[in-house]
Amino acid sequence: MVKLVSQILLAGIFVKGGADAFMQPGGRVKQVAEAQLTVGLPNPRTAVELNGLAMMVGGTMLALDIAPRLAAAGLLCSLVPTTIVGHAFWKAQDEATRHAQQTQFLKNLGLLGGLLLVLTRK
């Protein structure tokens, strides 16, 4: 029971955040476009939407206990670039933004830790 509840709690942010990114890419597209200069993504909007879709699907799978290790692996792959591109606190110009982005960055590291626990659980 604890396993399922923990997966549901961990999955919630991916389902909600993924749906937001998929349906309203908004400012995320600009962040990805700026990052694409070094990575070479062909279409930043599509990248944001696909990443959001991956988070929704992975989060739903995790919450429903459908192939939880596969779901965790997919979410890990989705969350790493999201964290680096979306919460680059080291690029922030003002202290308040830097602090807010650093908090989000560290939150995502915590989520990565939770996903690693799901991935490595026996």
FENDA-V303176 format. One record per residue. RES is the residue in three letters. SS is DSSP state (2 for helix, 1 for strand, 0 for the rest). Layout:
# FENDA-V303176
RES/SS + RES/SS
This chain:
# FENDA-V303176
MET/0 + VAL/2 + LYS/2 + LEU/2 + VAL/2 + SER/2 + GLN/2 + ILE/2 + LEU/2 + LEU/2 + ALA/2 + GLY/2 + ILE/2 + PHE/2 + VAL/2 + LYS/2 + GLY/2 + GLY/2 + ALA/2 + ASP/2 + ALA/2 + PHE/2 + MET/2 + GLN/0 + PRO/0 + GLY/0 + GLY/0 + ARG/2 + VAL/2 + LYS/2 + GLN/2 + VAL/2 + ALA/2 + GLU/2 + ALA/2 + GLN/2 + LEU/2 + THR/2 + VAL/2 + GLY/0 + LEU/0 + PRO/0 + ASN/0 + PRO/2 + ARG/2 + THR/2 + ALA/2 + VAL/2 + GLU/2 + LEU/2 + ASN/2 + GLY/2 + LEU/2 + ALA/2 + MET/2 + MET/2 + VAL/2 + GLY/2 + GLY/2 + THR/2 + MET/2 + LEU/2 + ALA/2 + LEU/0 + ASP/0 + ILE/0 + ALA/0 + PRO/2 + ARG/2 + LEU/2 + ALA/2 + ALA/2 + ALA/2 + GLY/2 + LEU/2 + LEU/2 + CYS/2 + SER/2 + LEU/2 + VAL/2 + PRO/2 + THR/2 + THR/2 + ILE/2 + VAL/2 + GLY/2 + HIS/0 + ALA/0 + PHE/2 + TRP/2 + LYS/2 + ALA/0 + GLN/0 + ASP/0 + GLU/2 + ALA/2 + THR/2 + ARG/2 + HIS/2 + ALA/2 + GLN/2 + GLN/2 + THR/2 + GLN/2 + PHE/2 + LEU/2 + LYS/2 + ASN/2 + LEU/2 + GLY/2 + LEU/2 + LEU/2 + GLY/2 + GLY/2 + LEU/2 + LEU/2 + LEU/2 + VAL/2 + LEU/2 + THR/2 + ARG/0 + LYS/0
